[in-house]
C-alpha cells in the first residue's frame, strides 16, 4: 500500500511517497520443521534413551511482519 504526495515547492516532478508492506497479513501458519530423534538423545550410564519431544513442532517459522517506508522522488 502506498500514497504519493506532490511537493511542488521543490519542483513539478518531486513527490514524497509513504509506503507500507505487509508480509503474512492473513496470519497463515508457517510452522518450523519438527525436531528429529537422531540428534536428541539423553545419555546415562545405563542406556541411551530418545528424548520425548522428538517429532513435535515447537515454533512458527515466519510471523506476521509490517514494513514502513518513506521515499522522496525527484
N, CA, C, O and CB atoms as a CASP TS submission, in Angstrom:
PFRMAT TS
TARGET T0000
AUTHOR 0000-0000-0000
METHOD Language model
MODEL 1
PARENT N/A
ATOM      1  N   UNK     1       0.845  -1.137   0.000  1.00  0.00           N
ATOM      2  CA  UNK     1       0.000   0.000   0.000  1.00  0.00           C
ATOM      3  C   UNK     1       0.910   1.225   0.000  1.00  0.00           C
ATOM      4  O   UNK     1       1.858   1.294   0.783  1.00  0.00           O
ATOM      5  CB  UNK     1      -0.972  -0.016   1.206  1.00  0.00           C
ATOM      6  N   UNK     2       0.632   2.174  -0.860  1.00  0.00           N
ATOM      7  CA  UNK     2       1.464   3.377  -0.923  1.00  0.00           C
ATOM      8  C   UNK     2       0.616   4.587  -1.290  1.00  0.00           C
ATOM      9  O   UNK     2      -0.464   4.465  -1.867  1.00  0.00           O
ATOM     10  CB  UNK     2       2.609   3.198  -1.942  1.00  0.00           C
ATOM     11  N   UNK     3       1.136   5.754  -0.938  1.00  0.00           N
ATOM     12  CA  UNK     3       0.479   7.023  -1.257  1.00  0.00           C
ATOM     13  C   UNK     3       1.568   8.030  -1.578  1.00  0.00           C
ATOM     14  O   UNK     3       2.542   8.146  -0.833  1.00  0.00           O
ATOM     15  CB  UNK     3      -0.433   7.525  -0.075  1.00  0.00           C
ATOM     16  N   UNK     4       1.417   8.764  -2.684  1.00  0.00           N
ATOM     17  CA  UNK     4       2.384   9.776  -3.103  1.00  0.00           C
ATOM     18  C   UNK     4       1.799  11.163  -2.875  1.00  0.00           C
ATOM     19  O   UNK     4       0.635  11.423  -3.178  1.00  0.00           O
ATOM     20  CB  UNK     4       2.776   9.588  -4.590  1.00  0.00           C
ATOM     21  N   UNK     5       2.632  12.045  -2.334  1.00  0.00           N
ATOM     22  CA  UNK     5       2.253  13.438  -2.087  1.00  0.00           C
ATOM     23  C   UNK     5       3.159  14.332  -2.921  1.00  0.00           C
ATOM     24  O   UNK     5       4.376  14.294  -2.740  1.00  0.00           O
ATOM     25  CB  UNK     5       2.353  13.799  -0.563  1.00  0.00           C
ATOM     26  N   UNK     6       2.602  15.143  -3.836  1.00  0.00           N
ATOM     27  CA  UNK     6       3.445  16.036  -4.649  1.00  0.00           C
ATOM     28  C   UNK     6       4.031  17.161  -3.794  1.00  0.00           C
ATOM     29  O   UNK     6       3.362  17.714  -2.921  1.00  0.00           O
ATOM     30  CB  UNK     6       2.629  16.633  -5.820  1.00  0.00           C
ATOM     31  N   UNK     7       5.302  17.487  -4.067  1.00  0.00           N
ATOM     32  CA  UNK     7       5.995  18.581  -3.384  1.00  0.00           C
ATOM     33  C   UNK     7       6.326  19.638  -4.432  1.00  0.00           C
ATOM     34  O   UNK     7       7.451  19.681  -4.929  1.00  0.00           O
ATOM     35  CB  UNK     7       7.298  18.076  -2.645  1.00  0.00           C
ATOM     36  N   UNK     8       5.369  20.485  -4.770  1.00  0.00           N
ATOM     37  CA  UNK     8       5.527  21.459  -5.846  1.00  0.00           C
ATOM     38  C   UNK     8       6.553  22.538  -5.522  1.00  0.00           C
ATOM     39  O   UNK     8       7.122  23.127  -6.440  1.00  0.00           O
ATOM     40  CB  UNK     8       4.201  22.102  -6.149  1.00  0.00           C
ATOM     41  N   UNK     9       6.806  22.813  -4.250  1.00  0.00           N
ATOM     42  CA  UNK     9       7.777  23.847  -3.907  1.00  0.00           C
ATOM     43  C   UNK     9       9.211  23.420  -4.191  1.00  0.00           C
ATOM     44  O   UNK     9      10.109  24.262  -4.202  1.00  0.00           O
ATOM     45  CB  UNK     9       7.640  24.217  -2.452  1.00  0.00           C
ATOM     46  N   UNK    10       9.449  22.106  -4.427  1.00  0.00           N
ATOM     47  CA  UNK    10      10.782  21.607  -4.791  1.00  0.00           C
ATOM     48  C   UNK    10      10.899  21.310  -6.280  1.00  0.00           C
ATOM     49  O   UNK    10      11.978  20.937  -6.742  1.00  0.00           O
ATOM     50  CB  UNK    10      11.105  20.353  -3.996  1.00  0.00           C
ATOM     51  N   UNK    11       9.846  21.460  -7.027  1.00  0.00           N
ATOM     52  CA  UNK    11       9.838  21.185  -8.467  1.00  0.00           C
ATOM     53  C   UNK    11       8.575  20.426  -8.831  1.00  0.00           C
ATOM     54  O   UNK    11       7.916  19.845  -7.969  1.00  0.00           O
ATOM     55  CB  UNK    11      11.094  20.381  -8.888  1.00  0.00           C
ATOM     56  N   UNK    12       8.245  20.434 -10.111  1.00  0.00           N
ATOM     57  CA  UNK    12       6.997  19.802 -10.540  1.00  0.00           C
ATOM     58  C   UNK    12       7.022  18.276 -10.444  1.00  0.00           C
ATOM     59  O   UNK    12       5.983  17.661 -10.203  1.00  0.00           O
ATOM     60  CB  UNK    12       6.690  20.204 -11.953  1.00  0.00           C
ATOM     61  N   UNK    13       8.183  17.660 -10.628  1.00  0.00           N
ATOM     62  CA  UNK    13       8.253  16.196 -10.626  1.00  0.00           C
ATOM     63  C   UNK    13       8.590  15.615  -9.254  1.00  0.00           C
ATOM     64  O   UNK    13       8.688  14.395  -9.123  1.00  0.00           O
ATOM     65  CB  UNK    13       9.280  15.735 -11.631  1.00  0.00           C
ATOM     66  N   UNK    14       8.769  16.442  -8.240  1.00  0.00           N
ATOM     67  CA  UNK    14       9.169  15.961  -6.917  1.00  0.00           C
ATOM     68  C   UNK    14       7.941  15.527  -6.121  1.00  0.00           C
ATOM     69  O   UNK    14       6.930  16.228  -6.066  1.00  0.00           O
ATOM     70  CB  UNK    14       9.948  17.054  -6.151  1.00  0.00           C
ATOM     71  N   UNK    15       8.060  14.338  -5.500  1.00  0.00           N
ATOM     72  CA  UNK    15       6.978  13.858  -4.640  1.00  0.00           C
ATOM     73  C   UNK    15       7.553  13.038  -3.490  1.00  0.00           C
ATOM     74  O   UNK    15       8.679  12.546  -3.556  1.00  0.00           O
ATOM     75  CB  UNK    15       5.964  13.016  -5.451  1.00  0.00           C
ATOM     76  N   UNK    16       6.762  12.906  -2.448  1.00  0.00           N
ATOM     77  CA  UNK    16       7.122  12.125  -1.273  1.00  0.00           C
ATOM     78  C   UNK    16       6.188  10.927  -1.237  1.00  0.00           C
ATOM     79  O   UNK    16       4.969  11.084  -1.291  1.00  0.00           O
ATOM     80  CB  UNK    16       7.028  12.976   0.052  1.00  0.00           C
ATOM     81  N   UNK    17       6.757   9.732  -1.146  1.00  0.00           N
ATOM     82  CA  UNK    17       5.958   8.507  -1.166  1.00  0.00           C
ATOM     83  C   UNK    17       6.028   7.842   0.205  1.00  0.00           C
ATOM     84  O   UNK    17       7.113   7.586   0.728  1.00  0.00           O
ATOM     85  CB  UNK    17       6.454   7.533  -2.279  1.00  0.00           C
ATOM     86  N   UNK    18       4.864   7.566   0.778  1.00  0.00           N
ATOM     87  CA  UNK    18       4.745   6.827   2.031  1.00  0.00           C
ATOM     88  C   UNK    18       4.267   5.433   1.662  1.00  0.00           C
ATOM     89  O   UNK    18       3.319   5.281   0.892  1.00  0.00           O
ATOM     90  CB  UNK    18       3.758   7.536   3.051  1.00  0.00           C
ATOM     91  N   UNK    19       4.922   4.414   2.211  1.00  0.00           N
ATOM     92  CA  UNK    19       4.653   3.039   1.796  1.00  0.00           C
ATOM     93  C   UNK    19       4.569   2.113   3.006  1.00  0.00           C
ATOM     94  O   UNK    19       5.301   2.283   3.981  1.00  0.00           O
ATOM     95  CB  UNK    19       5.739   2.549   0.828  1.00  0.00           C
ATOM     96  N   UNK    20       3.673   1.134   2.932  1.00  0.00           N
ATOM     97  CA  UNK    20       3.559   0.097   3.956  1.00  0.00           C
ATOM     98  C   UNK    20       3.472  -1.253   3.257  1.00  0.00           C
ATOM     99  O   UNK    20       2.618  -1.459   2.395  1.00  0.00           O
ATOM    100  CB  UNK    20       2.314   0.335   4.877  1.00  0.00           C
ATOM    101  N   UNK    21       4.355  -2.166   3.629  1.00  0.00           N
ATOM    102  CA  UNK    21       4.360  -3.521   3.074  1.00  0.00           C
ATOM    103  C   UNK    21       3.988  -4.491   4.189  1.00  0.00           C
ATOM    104  O   UNK    21       4.528  -4.419   5.293  1.00  0.00           O
ATOM    105  CB  UNK    21       5.758  -3.884   2.454  1.00  0.00           C
ATOM    106  N   UNK    22       3.066  -5.392   3.893  1.00  0.00           N
ATOM    107  CA  UNK    22       2.601  -6.359   4.875  1.00  0.00           C
ATOM    108  C   UNK    22       2.980  -7.757   4.403  1.00  0.00           C
ATOM    109  O   UNK    22       2.673  -8.139   3.274  1.00  0.00           O
ATOM    110  CB  UNK    22       1.066  -6.242   5.095  1.00  0.00           C
ATOM    111  N   UNK    23       3.641  -8.514   5.259  1.00  0.00           N
ATOM    112  CA  UNK    23       4.030  -9.887   4.959  1.00  0.00           C
ATOM    113  C   UNK    23       3.261 -10.810   5.894  1.00  0.00           C
ATOM    114  O   UNK    23       3.225 -10.582   7.103  1.00  0.00           O
ATOM    115  CB  UNK    23       5.576 -10.090   5.107  1.00  0.00           C
ATOM    116  N   UNK    24       2.653 -11.838   5.346  1.00  0.00           N
ATOM    117  CA  UNK    24       1.838 -12.802   6.082  1.00  0.00           C
ATOM    118  C   UNK    24       0.669 -12.091   6.776  1.00  0.00           C
ATOM    119  O   UNK    24       0.392 -12.342   7.949  1.00  0.00           O
ATOM    120  CB  UNK    24       2.702 -13.562   7.121  1.00  0.00           C
ATOM    121  N   UNK    25      -0.006 -11.211   6.051  1.00  0.00           N
ATOM    122  CA  UNK    25      -1.097 -10.426   6.632  1.00  0.00           C
ATOM    123  C   UNK    25      -2.282 -11.300   7.027  1.00  0.00           C
ATOM    124  O   UNK    25      -2.996 -10.967   7.973  1.00  0.00           O
ATOM    125  CB  UNK    25      -1.553  -9.358   5.651  1.00  0.00           C
ATOM    126  N   UNK    26      -2.507 -12.399   6.331  1.00  0.00           N
ATOM    127  CA  UNK    26      -3.615 -13.293   6.671  1.00  0.00           C
ATOM    128  C   UNK    26      -3.285 -14.174   7.868  1.00  0.00           C
ATOM    129  O   UNK    26      -4.126 -14.950   8.322  1.00  0.00           O
ATOM    130  CB  UNK    26      -3.974 -14.162   5.476  1.00  0.00           C
ATOM    131  N   UNK    27      -2.065 -14.056   8.380  1.00  0.00           N
ATOM    132  CA  UNK    27      -1.583 -14.817   9.528  1.00  0.00           C
ATOM    133  C   UNK    27      -1.698 -16.319   9.292  1.00  0.00           C
ATOM    134  O   UNK    27      -2.096 -17.072  10.182  1.00  0.00           O
ATOM    135  CB  UNK    27      -2.357 -14.426  10.781  1.00  0.00           C
ATOM    136  N   UNK    28      -1.344 -16.745   8.077  1.00  0.00           N
ATOM    137  CA  UNK    28      -1.310 -18.165   7.732  1.00  0.00           C
ATOM    138  C   UNK    28      -0.187 -18.831   8.519  1.00  0.00           C
ATOM    139  O   UNK    28       0.924 -18.304   8.571  1.00  0.00           O
ATOM    140  CB  UNK    28      -1.113 -18.370   6.195  1.00  0.00           C
ATOM    141  N   UNK    29      -0.454 -19.951   9.114  1.00  0.00           N
ATOM    142  CA  UNK    29       0.539 -20.633   9.952  1.00  0.00           C
ATOM    143  C   UNK    29       1.630 -21.263   9.095  1.00  0.00           C
ATOM    144  O   UNK    29       1.345 -22.123   8.262  1.00  0.00           O
ATOM    145  CB  UNK    29      -0.136 -21.709  10.821  1.00  0.00           C
ATOM    146  N   UNK    30       2.868 -20.846   9.293  1.00  0.00           N
ATOM    147  CA  UNK    30       4.041 -21.435   8.653  1.00  0.00           C
ATOM    148  C   UNK    30       4.896 -22.022   9.770  1.00  0.00           C
ATOM    149  O   UNK    30       5.608 -21.299  10.467  1.00  0.00           O
ATOM    150  CB  UNK    30       4.848 -20.370   7.795  1.00  0.00           C
ATOM    151  N   UNK    31       4.819 -23.317   9.928  1.00  0.00           N
ATOM    152  CA  UNK    31       5.490 -23.958  11.052  1.00  0.00           C
ATOM    153  C   UNK    31       6.929 -24.319  10.730  1.00  0.00           C
ATOM    154  O   UNK    31       7.268 -24.591   9.579  1.00  0.00           O
ATOM    155  CB  UNK    31       4.736 -25.196  11.466  1.00  0.00           C
ATOM    156  N   UNK    32       7.766 -24.321  11.743  1.00  0.00           N
ATOM    157  CA  UNK    32       9.150 -24.773  11.615  1.00  0.00           C
ATOM    158  C   UNK    32       9.146 -26.299  11.461  1.00  0.00           C
ATOM    159  O   UNK    32       8.175 -26.953  11.841  1.00  0.00           O
ATOM    160  CB  UNK    32      10.012 -24.329  12.857  1.00  0.00           C
ATOM    161  N   UNK    33      10.224 -26.871  10.906  1.00  0.00           N
ATOM    162  CA  UNK    33      10.257 -28.332  10.777  1.00  0.00           C
ATOM    163  C   UNK    33      10.273 -29.012  12.150  1.00  0.00           C
ATOM    164  O   UNK    33      10.762 -28.434  13.121  1.00  0.00           O
ATOM    165  CB  UNK    33      11.487 -28.766   9.961  1.00  0.00           C
ATOM    166  N   UNK    34       9.742 -30.232  12.237  1.00  0.00           N
ATOM    167  CA  UNK    34       9.718 -30.924  13.525  1.00  0.00           C
ATOM    168  C   UNK    34      11.118 -31.331  13.976  1.00  0.00           C
ATOM    169  O   UNK    34      12.036 -31.468  13.167  1.00  0.00           O
ATOM    170  CB  UNK    34       8.824 -32.155  13.443  1.00  0.00           C
ATOM    171  N   UNK    35      11.253 -31.515  15.263  1.00  0.00           N
ATOM    172  CA  UNK    35      12.532 -31.966  15.829  1.00  0.00           C
ATOM    173  C   UNK    35      12.760 -33.419  15.449  1.00  0.00           C
ATOM    174  O   UNK    35      11.830 -34.226  15.457  1.00  0.00           O
ATOM    175  CB  UNK    35      12.557 -31.794  17.379  1.00  0.00           C
ATOM    176  N   UNK    36      13.991 -33.744  15.119  1.00  0.00           N
ATOM    177  CA  UNK    36      14.309 -35.123  14.755  1.00  0.00           C
ATOM    178  C   UNK    36      14.822 -35.883  15.970  1.00  0.00           C
ATOM    179  O   UNK    36      15.344 -35.293  16.916  1.00  0.00           O
ATOM    180  CB  UNK    36      15.349 -35.162  13.619  1.00  0.00           C
ATOM    181  N   UNK    37      14.667 -37.175  15.926  1.00  0.00           N
ATOM    182  CA  UNK    37      15.054 -38.017  17.052  1.00  0.00           C
ATOM    183  C   UNK    37      16.509 -38.455  16.959  1.00  0.00           C
ATOM    184  O   UNK    37      17.050 -38.972  17.937  1.00  0.00           O
ATOM    185  CB  UNK    37      14.155 -39.233  17.126  1.00  0.00           C
ATOM    186  N   UNK    38      17.161 -38.262  15.809  1.00  0.00           N
ATOM    187  CA  UNK    38      18.514 -38.776  15.654  1.00  0.00           C
ATOM    188  C   UNK    38      19.572 -37.950  16.384  1.00  0.00           C
ATOM    189  O   UNK    38      20.683 -38.438  16.591  1.00  0.00           O
ATOM    190  CB  UNK    38      18.853 -38.844  14.202  1.00  0.00           C
ATOM    191  N   UNK    39      19.264 -36.721  16.778  1.00  0.00           N
ATOM    192  CA  UNK    39      20.244 -35.896  17.479  1.00  0.00           C
ATOM    193  C   UNK    39      19.819 -35.576  18.904  1.00  0.00           C
ATOM    194  O   UNK    39      20.610 -35.026  19.670  1.00  0.00           O
ATOM    195  CB  UNK    39      20.477 -34.614  16.720  1.00  0.00           C
ATOM    196  N   UNK    40      18.596 -35.906  19.272  1.00  0.00           N
ATOM    197  CA  UNK    40      18.109 -35.582  20.601  1.00  0.00           C
ATOM    198  C   UNK    40      18.089 -36.838  21.475  1.00  0.00           C
ATOM    199  O   UNK    40      17.079 -37.538  21.543  1.00  0.00           O
ATOM    200  CB  UNK    40      16.705 -34.952  20.523  1.00  0.00           C
ATOM    201  N   UNK    41      19.173 -37.108  22.118  1.00  0.00           N
ATOM    202  CA  UNK    41      19.279 -38.264  22.994  1.00  0.00           C
ATOM    203  C   UNK    41      19.824 -37.830  24.342  1.00  0.00           C
ATOM    204  O   UNK    41      20.628 -36.902  24.435  1.00  0.00           O
ATOM    205  CB  UNK    41      20.174 -39.350  22.370  1.00  0.00           C
ATOM    206  N   UNK    42      19.377 -38.512  25.378  1.00  0.00           N
ATOM    207  CA  UNK    42      19.986 -38.335  26.690  1.00  0.00           C
ATOM    208  C   UNK    42      20.848 -39.555  26.953  1.00  0.00           C
ATOM    209  O   UNK    42      20.435 -40.690  26.718  1.00  0.00           O
ATOM    210  CB  UNK    42      18.908 -38.141  27.814  1.00  0.00           C
ATOM    211  N   UNK    43      22.016 -39.308  27.430  1.00  0.00           N
ATOM    212  CA  UNK    43      22.962 -40.409  27.669  1.00  0.00           C
ATOM    213  C   UNK    43      23.113 -40.576  29.175  1.00  0.00           C
ATOM    214  O   UNK    43      23.432 -39.624  29.886  1.00  0.00           O
ATOM    215  CB  UNK    43      24.360 -40.134  26.987  1.00  0.00           C
ATOM    216  N   UNK    44      22.887 -41.768  29.643  1.00  0.00           N
ATOM    217  CA  UNK    44      23.099 -42.086  31.055  1.00  0.00           C
ATOM    218  C   UNK    44      24.040 -43.271  31.138  1.00  0.00           C
ATOM    219  O   UNK    44      24.462 -43.814  30.117  1.00  0.00           O
ATOM    220  CB  UNK    44      21.751 -42.389  31.785  1.00  0.00           C
ATOM    221  N   UNK    45      24.355 -43.658  32.317  1.00  0.00           N
ATOM    222  CA  UNK    45      25.277 -44.785  32.499  1.00  0.00           C
ATOM    223  C   UNK    45      24.636 -46.093  32.052  1.00  0.00           C
ATOM    224  O   UNK    45      25.334 -47.008  31.615  1.00  0.00           O
ATOM    225  CB  UNK    45      25.716 -44.891  33.968  1.00  0.00           C
ATOM    226  N   UNK    46      23.319 -46.187  32.157  1.00  0.00           N
ATOM    227  CA  UNK    46      22.654 -47.455  31.832  1.00  0.00           C
ATOM    228  C   UNK    46      22.363 -47.600  30.340  1.00  0.00           C
ATOM    229  O   UNK    46      22.642 -48.653  29.767  1.00  0.00           O
ATOM    230  CB  UNK    46      21.359 -47.574  32.613  1.00  0.00           C
ATOM    231  N   UNK    47      21.811 -46.575  29.701  1.00  0.00           N
ATOM    232  CA  UNK    47      21.399 -46.723  28.301  1.00  0.00           C
ATOM    233  C   UNK    47      21.237 -45.351  27.652  1.00  0.00           C
ATOM    234  O   UNK    47      21.269 -44.313  28.313  1.00  0.00           O
ATOM    235  CB  UNK    47      20.077 -47.525  28.201  1.00  0.00           C
ATOM    236  N   UNK    48      21.065 -45.390  26.346  1.00  0.00           N
ATOM    237  CA  UNK    48      20.774 -44.181  25.577  1.00  0.00           C
ATOM    238  C   UNK    48      19.285 -44.206  25.265  1.00  0.00           C
ATOM    239  O   UNK    48      18.796 -45.140  24.629  1.00  0.00           O
ATOM    240  CB  UNK    48      21.646 -44.094  24.255  1.00  0.00           C
ATOM    241  N   UNK    49      18.556 -43.172  25.716  1.00  0.00           N
ATOM    242  CA  UNK    49      17.113 -43.140  25.502  1.00  0.00           C
ATOM    243  C   UNK    49      16.740 -41.909  24.674  1.00  0.00           C
ATOM    244  O   UNK    49      17.345 -40.849  24.836  1.00  0.00           O
ATOM    245  CB  UNK    49      16.357 -43.137  26.855  1.00  0.00           C
ATOM    246  N   UNK    50      15.752 -42.041  23.790  1.00  0.00           N
ATOM    247  CA  UNK    50      15.335 -40.883  22.982  1.00  0.00           C
ATOM    248  C   UNK    50      14.606 -39.845  23.840  1.00  0.00           C
ATOM    249  O   UNK    50      14.006 -40.170  24.865  1.00  0.00           O
ATOM    250  CB  UNK    50      14.423 -41.338  21.819  1.00  0.00           C
ATOM    251  N   UNK    51      14.674 -38.611  23.399  1.00  0.00           N
ATOM    252  CA  UNK    51      14.001 -37.521  24.086  1.00  0.00           C
ATOM    253  C   UNK    51      12.518 -37.533  23.715  1.00  0.00           C
ATOM    254  O   UNK    51      12.174 -37.840  22.573  1.00  0.00           O
ATOM    255  CB  UNK    51      14.652 -36.157  23.731  1.00  0.00           C
ATOM    256  N   UNK    52      11.647 -37.209  24.649  1.00  0.00           N
ATOM    257  CA  UNK    52      10.203 -37.325  24.451  1.00  0.00           C
ATOM    258  C   UNK    52       9.647 -36.297  23.464  1.00  0.00           C
ATOM    259  O   UNK    52       8.580 -36.529  22.894  1.00  0.00           O
ATOM    260  CB  UNK    52       9.497 -37.181  25.775  1.00  0.00           C
ATOM    261  N   UNK    53      10.326 -35.175  23.243  1.00  0.00           N
ATOM    262  CA  UNK    53       9.765 -34.143  22.360  1.00  0.00           C
ATOM    263  C   UNK    53      10.167 -34.319  20.898  1.00  0.00           C
ATOM    264  O   UNK    53       9.838 -33.460  20.081  1.00  0.00           O
ATOM    265  CB  UNK    53      10.199 -32.777  22.834  1.00  0.00           C
ATOM    266  N   UNK    54      10.848 -35.369  20.544  1.00  0.00           N
ATOM    267  CA  UNK    54      11.245 -35.597  19.156  1.00  0.00           C
ATOM    268  C   UNK    54      10.007 -35.772  18.285  1.00  0.00           C
ATOM    269  O   UNK    54       9.074 -36.486  18.653  1.00  0.00           O
ATOM    270  CB  UNK    54      12.166 -36.834  19.044  1.00  0.00           C
ATOM    271  N   UNK    55      10.005 -35.114  17.124  1.00  0.00           N
ATOM    272  CA  UNK    55       8.885 -35.194  16.196  1.00  0.00           C
ATOM    273  C   UNK    55       7.820 -34.150  16.429  1.00  0.00           C
ATOM    274  O   UNK    55       6.855 -34.083  15.666  1.00  0.00           O
ATOM    275  CB  UNK    55       8.272 -36.532  16.276  1.00  0.00           C
ATOM    276  N   UNK    56       7.959 -33.333  17.453  1.00  0.00           N
ATOM    277  CA  UNK    56       6.970 -32.299  17.729  1.00  0.00           C
ATOM    278  C   UNK    56       7.379 -30.982  17.068  1.00  0.00           C
ATOM    279  O   UNK    56       8.565 -30.674  16.958  1.00  0.00           O
ATOM    280  CB  UNK    56       6.798 -32.109  19.248  1.00  0.00           C
ATOM    281  N   UNK    57       6.390 -30.216  16.634  1.00  0.00           N
ATOM    282  CA  UNK    57       6.623 -28.880  16.098  1.00  0.00           C
ATOM    283  C   UNK    57       6.488 -27.909  17.258  1.00  0.00           C
ATOM    284  O   UNK    57       5.436 -27.838  17.894  1.00  0.00           O
ATOM    285  CB  UNK    57       5.622 -28.529  14.929  1.00  0.00           C
ATOM    286  N   UNK    58       7.555 -27.159  17.537  1.00  0.00           N
ATOM    287  CA  UNK    58       7.570 -26.318  18.732  1.00  0.00           C
ATOM    288  C   UNK    58       7.568 -24.822  18.441  1.00  0.00           C
ATOM    289  O   UNK    58       7.496 -24.022  19.374  1.00  0.00           O
ATOM    290  CB  UNK    58       8.763 -26.650  19.554  1.00  0.00           C
ATOM    291  N   UNK    59       7.646 -24.419  17.163  1.00  0.00           N
ATOM    292  CA  UNK    59       7.677 -22.979  16.875  1.00  0.00           C
ATOM    293  C   UNK    59       7.153 -22.706  15.466  1.00  0.00           C
ATOM    294  O   UNK    59       7.004 -23.613  14.647  1.00  0.00           O
ATOM    295  CB  UNK    59       9.115 -22.423  17.028  1.00  0.00           C
ATOM    296  N   UNK    60       6.880 -21.432  15.214  1.00  0.00           N
ATOM    297  CA  UNK    60       6.458 -20.985  13.893  1.00  0.00           C
ATOM    298  C   UNK    60       7.672 -20.429  13.159  1.00  0.00           C
ATOM    299  O   UNK    60       8.586 -19.889  13.782  1.00  0.00           O
ATOM    300  CB  UNK    60       5.326 -19.917  13.992  1.00  0.00           C
ATOM    301  N   UNK    61       7.681 -20.563  11.834  1.00  0.00           N
ATOM    302  CA  UNK    61       8.835 -20.141  11.049  1.00  0.00           C
ATOM    303  C   UNK    61       8.781 -18.663  10.658  1.00  0.00           C
ATOM    304  O   UNK    61       9.817 -17.999  10.682  1.00  0.00           O
ATOM    305  CB  UNK    61       8.939 -20.989   9.808  1.00  0.00           C
ATOM    306  N   UNK    62       7.626 -18.132  10.302  1.00  0.00           N
ATOM    307  CA  UNK    62       7.540 -16.749   9.816  1.00  0.00           C
ATOM    308  C   UNK    62       6.319 -16.053  10.411  1.00  0.00           C
ATOM    309  O   UNK    62       5.196 -16.332   9.992  1.00  0.00           O
ATOM    310  CB  UNK    62       7.474 -16.716   8.268  1.00  0.00           C
ATOM    311  N   UNK    63       6.508 -15.161  11.369  1.00  0.00           N
ATOM    312  CA  UNK    63       5.366 -14.435  11.925  1.00  0.00           C
ATOM    313  C   UNK    63       4.912 -13.302  11.007  1.00  0.00           C
ATOM    314  O   UNK    63       5.554 -13.028   9.993  1.00  0.00           O
ATOM    315  CB  UNK    63       5.718 -13.876  13.299  1.00  0.00           C
ATOM    316  N   UNK    64       3.829 -12.659  11.354  1.00  0.00           N
ATOM    317  CA  UNK    64       3.330 -11.514  10.595  1.00  0.00           C
ATOM    318  C   UNK    64       4.299 -10.344  10.762  1.00  0.00           C
ATOM    319  O   UNK    64       4.763 -10.076  11.870  1.00  0.00           O
ATOM    320  CB  UNK    64       1.892 -11.116  11.061  1.00  0.00           C
ATOM    321  N   UNK    65       4.607  -9.644   9.662  1.00  0.00           N
ATOM    322  CA  UNK    65       5.543  -8.528   9.702  1.00  0.00           C
ATOM    323  C   UNK    65       4.981  -7.346   8.918  1.00  0.00           C
ATOM    324  O   UNK    65       4.289  -7.524   7.915  1.00  0.00           O
ATOM    325  CB  UNK    65       6.915  -8.948   9.138  1.00  0.00           C
ATOM    326  N   UNK    66       5.287  -6.140   9.387  1.00  0.00           N
ATOM    327  CA  UNK    66       4.889  -4.897   8.710  1.00  0.00           C
ATOM    328  C   UNK    66       6.147  -4.062   8.494  1.00  0.00           C
ATOM    329  O   UNK    66       6.945  -3.880   9.413  1.00  0.00           O
ATOM    330  CB  UNK    66       3.810  -4.096   9.546  1.00  0.00           C
ATOM    331  N   UNK    67       6.317  -3.561   7.288  1.00  0.00           N
ATOM    332  CA  UNK    67       7.483  -2.747   6.938  1.00  0.00           C
ATOM    333  C   UNK    67       6.980  -1.387   6.452  1.00  0.00           C
ATOM    334  O   UNK    67       6.138  -1.315   5.557  1.00  0.00           O
ATOM    335  CB  UNK    67       8.371  -3.453   5.840  1.00  0.00           C
ATOM    336  N   UNK    68       7.501  -0.312   7.045  1.00  0.00           N
ATOM    337  CA  UNK    68       7.112   1.041   6.664  1.00  0.00           C
ATOM    338  C   UNK    68       8.261   1.721   5.952  1.00  0.00           C
ATOM    339  O   UNK    68       9.423   1.491   6.286  1.00  0.00           O
ATOM    340  CB  UNK    68       6.680   1.858   7.893  1.00  0.00           C
ATOM    341  N   UNK    69       7.945   2.569   4.960  1.00  0.00           N
ATOM    342  CA  UNK    69       8.994   3.261   4.213  1.00  0.00           C
ATOM    343  C   UNK    69       8.554   4.649   3.797  1.00  0.00           C
ATOM    344  O   UNK    69       7.365   4.927   3.644  1.00  0.00           O
ATOM    345  CB  UNK    69       9.392   2.458   2.989  1.00  0.00           C
ATOM    346  N   UNK    70       9.542   5.516   3.617  1.00  0.00           N
ATOM    347  CA  UNK    70       9.332   6.888   3.183  1.00  0.00           C
ATOM    348  C   UNK    70      10.382   7.163   2.103  1.00  0.00           C
ATOM    349  O   UNK    70      11.579   6.987   2.333  1.00  0.00           O
ATOM    350  CB  UNK    70       9.440   7.917   4.395  1.00  0.00           C
ATOM    351  N   UNK    71       9.921   7.598   0.917  1.00  0.00           N
ATOM    352  CA  UNK    71      10.843   7.809  -0.197  1.00  0.00           C
ATOM    353  C   UNK    71      10.554   9.144  -0.859  1.00  0.00           C
ATOM    354  O   UNK    71       9.400   9.507  -1.086  1.00  0.00           O
ATOM    355  CB  UNK    71      10.736   6.662  -1.226  1.00  0.00           C
ATOM    356  N   UNK    72      11.624   9.871  -1.164  1.00  0.00           N
ATOM    357  CA  UNK    72      11.486  11.139  -1.878  1.00  0.00           C
ATOM    358  C   UNK    72      11.947  10.924  -3.317  1.00  0.00           C
ATOM    359  O   UNK    72      13.073  10.488  -3.554  1.00  0.00           O
ATOM    360  CB  UNK    72      12.311  12.282  -1.183  1.00  0.00           C
ATOM    361  N   UNK    73      11.080  11.228  -4.268  1.00  0.00           N
ATOM    362  CA  UNK    73      11.367  11.037  -5.693  1.00  0.00           C
ATOM    363  C   UNK    73      11.489  12.421  -6.340  1.00  0.00           C
ATOM    364  O   UNK    73      10.598  13.259  -6.203  1.00  0.00           O
ATOM    365  CB  UNK    73      10.241  10.173  -6.398  1.00  0.00           C
ATOM    366  N   UNK    74      12.605  12.652  -7.048  1.00  0.00           N
ATOM    367  CA  UNK    74      12.781  13.928  -7.752  1.00  0.00           C
ATOM    368  C   UNK    74      13.298  13.722  -9.140  1.00  0.00           C
ATOM    369  O   UNK    74      13.503  14.690  -9.872  1.00  0.00           O
ATOM    370  CB  UNK    74      13.719  14.833  -6.996  1.00  0.00           C
TER
END
